[in-house]
């Protein structure tokens, strides 16, 4: 049976926290608004931008203005080496190993824009690695299940053969809504306890444990 393995990006594959926090800081300063602290800034990672800023400031016309400013700031920061988005340890090797497995299909479901994902894929040499890429431009924001439903439809897989790997409660809630196995990671932006409460069946302490989990060895070191 073919297995669909869907990855979140920010906080799961790449460590983008410094860029996200700085982009938010500059955005709020530009609009003379109080800057969220680091924990608050990272708490909304995973949502699409309109939903993220609504969570931070409430509803209103300022949300669209913040989104526009944030996009411009984020694009500028991409060219600053001080705000790189490095891969988390083990990510490259695990993706290489899974891509070599004939029964594994890799996909992405992320709150990033299509442009942002394309930049990440090119930067890390992952162009063509994922059979399906679902972004904030393609579907409603997490935790709506649309990204996973579209990924399964595009790859001809079903929920019982799919796993979502992510660092946020939004990923876990999306998985549960789609009937997909939710697998949390311990190195991202939401606490493992919160991920379990949101529906994670296990928490990876290192990406290297993922192949063993997929092979059914759920008691492997690093997956618990």
C-alpha positions in Angstrom: 0.0 0.0 0.0 1.3 3.5 -0.9 1.7 5.9 2.1 1.3 9.6 1.8 3.5 11.6 4.2 2.6 15.2 4.4 4.9 17.8 6.1 4.3 21.2 7.5 7.2 23.6 6.8 7.8 26.3 9.4 8.8 24.7 12.7 8.8 21.2 11.1 11.2 21.2 8.1 12.8 24.6 8.5 13.7 26.8 11.5 12.2 30.1 10.5 11.4 31.5 13.9 13.9 34.3 13.8 12.7 35.5 10.5 9.0 35.3 11.5 9.6 37.1 14.8 11.6 39.9 13.1 9.1 40.2 10.3 6.3 40.6 12.8 8.3 43.1 14.8 9.0 45.3 11.8 5.3 45.0 10.6 3.9 46.1 14.0 6.4 48.9 14.3 5.5 50.2 10.9 1.8 50.4 11.9 2.5 51.9 15.4 1.1 48.8 17.1 2.4 47.0 20.2 4.8 44.3 19.1 3.8 40.7 20.2 6.4 39.0 22.4 8.2 36.0 21.0 6.0 33.4 22.4 2.9 35.1 21.1 4.5 35.7 17.7 5.3 32.0 17.3 1.9 30.8 18.7 0.1 31.7 15.4 2.7 30.1 13.1 0.8 27.6 10.9 -2.2 29.7 10.2 -2.6 31.6 7.0 -1.6 35.3 7.3 -5.1 36.8 7.6 -6.1 34.3 10.3 -2.7 34.8 12.0 -3.0 38.6 12.2 -6.7 38.3 13.2 -5.6 36.1 16.1 -3.1 38.8 17.1 -5.1 42.0 16.7 -8.7 41.0 16.2 -10.9 41.6 13.2 -10.8 44.8 11.3 -9.4 46.6 8.2 -6.0 46.8 9.8 -5.6 43.0 9.3 -5.3 43.4 5.5 -2.8 46.2 6.0 -0.7 44.1 8.3 -0.7 41.2 5.9 0.5 43.4 3.0 3.3 44.9 5.1 4.4 41.5 6.5 4.6 40.1 3.0 6.9 42.9 1.9 9.1 42.7 5.0 9.4 38.9 4.7 10.5 39.2 1.1 13.2 41.6 2.1 14.4 39.4 4.9 14.8 36.5 2.6 17.8 38.2 1.1 19.4 38.9 4.6 21.8 36.0 5.6 21.2 36.9 9.2 17.6 35.6 8.8 18.1 32.3 7.0 15.7 29.4 7.3 17.9 26.4 7.9 16.7 22.8 7.9 16.3 21.2 11.2 18.8 18.4 12.0 18.1 15.2 10.1 15.5 16.6 7.7 17.6 16.4 4.5 18.7 12.8 5.2 15.2 11.6 6.1 13.6 13.2 3.0 16.3 11.6 0.9 15.6 8.2 2.5 11.8 8.5 2.2 12.0 9.7 -1.4 13.9 6.5 -2.3 11.1 4.3 -0.9 8.8 3.3 -3.8 5.8 3.1 -1.6 6.2 6.6 -0.1 4.7 9.7 -1.5 5.9 13.0 -0.1 3.7 16.2 0.2 3.6 19.6 1.9 0.7 21.4 3.6 1.7 24.8 4.9 0.5 28.2 5.8 3.3 29.7 3.7 2.5 31.3 0.4 3.3 29.5 -2.8 6.1 32.0 -3.4 7.6 31.3 0.1 7.4 27.5 -0.4 9.0 27.7 -3.8 11.9 29.8 -2.4 12.4 27.2 0.4 12.4 24.3 -2.0 14.9 26.0 -4.3 17.1 27.1 -1.5 17.4 23.6 0.0 17.5 21.6 -3.3 14.0 20.1 -2.9 12.5 21.1 -6.2 10.6 18.1 -7.5 11.0 16.2 -4.2 7.3 16.6 -3.2 4.5 15.1 -5.3 2.0 17.7 -4.0 2.5 21.1 -2.4 -0.5 22.7 -0.7 -0.1 26.3 0.4 -2.1 29.2 1.9 -2.8 30.2 -1.7 -4.5 26.9 -2.5 -6.9 26.3 0.4 -8.5 27.7 3.5 -6.2 28.1 6.5 -5.4 25.3 8.9 -7.1 23.7 10.8 -9.5 23.4 8.0 -8.9 19.9 6.4 -8.9 21.1 2.8 -5.1 21.0 2.3 -5.0 17.3 3.3 -8.1 16.4 1.4 -6.6 18.0 -1.7 -3.3 16.3 -1.2 -5.0 12.9 -0.9 -7.1 13.6 -4.0 -4.1 14.8 -6.0 -2.0 11.7 -5.1 -4.7 9.1 -5.2 -4.4 8.2 -1.6 -6.8 7.8 1.3 -6.9 9.0 4.9 -6.0 5.5 6.3 -2.8 5.6 4.3 -1.8 9.2 5.2 0.3 10.8 7.9 0.6 14.5 8.7 3.9 15.6 10.3 3.8 19.0 12.0 4.7 21.1 15.0 1.5 23.0 15.7 -1.9 22.3 17.2 -3.3 23.5 13.9 -1.6 20.7 12.1 -3.0 18.1 14.5 -6.5 19.6 14.3 -6.4 19.6 10.5 -5.3 16.0 10.6 -8.1 15.0 12.9 -10.7 16.8 10.7 -9.4 14.9 7.7 -9.2 11.5 9.4 -5.5 11.4 8.9 -2.9 10.2 11.5 -1.3 13.2 13.2 2.3 13.0 14.2 3.8 15.8 16.2 7.4 17.0 16.4 9.1 18.2 19.6 11.4 20.9 18.1 8.8 23.3 16.7 6.7 26.2 18.0 4.0 24.4 20.0 4.6 22.3 23.1 4.4 18.5 22.8 1.7 18.3 25.5 -0.5 20.7 23.4 0.1 18.6 20.3 -1.0 15.5 22.1 -4.1 17.2 23.4 -4.9 18.3 19.8 -4.7 14.8 18.5 -1.1 13.7 17.9 -0.7 9.9 18.2 3.0 10.3 18.9 5.7 13.0 19.2 9.0 12.7 17.3 12.0 14.0 19.3 14.1 13.8 16.2 13.4 13.6 12.5 15.6 10.5 12.2 12.8 8.6 14.0 10.2 9.1 11.3 11.2 6.2 9.0 10.9 3.7 11.9 7.5 5.2 12.9 6.3 4.8 9.3 7.6 1.2 9.2 5.4 0.4 12.2 8.1 0.5 14.8 6.3 3.2 16.9 8.4 2.4 20.0 11.6 3.3 18.2 13.8 5.8 19.9 12.7 9.3 19.3 9.0 8.5 18.7 6.8 8.4 21.8 
